[in-house]
């Protein structure tokens, strides 16, 4: 099987970061958010999309 060295490097970095937090997803996410706020890049937050409720279909129903 062919291995991409860049993908392997990213996976190793991700694993090392997760290991610091004992693979606890909540702790990992909290740390990533802290890093994001300390960073100098602009962070874009989009509004959630509105849910569209479609009318019930009458297909297959007898009158």
Secondary structure by P-SEA (a helix, b strand, c coil): ccccaaaaaaaaaaaaaaaaacccaaaaaaaaaaaaaaccbbbbbbcccbbbbbccccccccc
